[in-house]
Amino acid sequence: MGQTLYIFIDESGNFDFSPRGTKYFVLTSVATIEPAKGREAFIKLKYNLLTERKQCAGFFPRHGGCTGHSGSCV
């Protein structure tokens, strides 16, 4: 039986290319056949950054990241 390919995609910005839209649109993706492999390393990195208060410029915004793009941490 074949292996399953897991693809994770995330975007930032919007498709409104008018003057009211965001300046940039970024699309990122990760593909893997073993999604659990490496998970702990990403979680450890996330919490290390949060602990060191280096989650500036919007890193992990859904988990208490920075407000805005000023580069200042909360």
Phi, psi and omega in degrees: 000142182287164179272152177270133176261122178261129179237125179247128183232139177220150180230159174220134184105194178213172181270010180277093184273026175271175177301338179274350182282172178289154182291325184233155171232124183238134178235126179235156178208156174224135177237137182204156173259353178229083185295334180282337180290125181090352181303314182297324179295320178292320179295318178298315178300314180304309183286332173296316178296318178296318180296320180278359180057038180252023182272042184286167177059031171093009177296137178050051185298334180279358182234042176084029180287193184287158175257117180084191184243030182283344182086003179266141181274155176264000000 
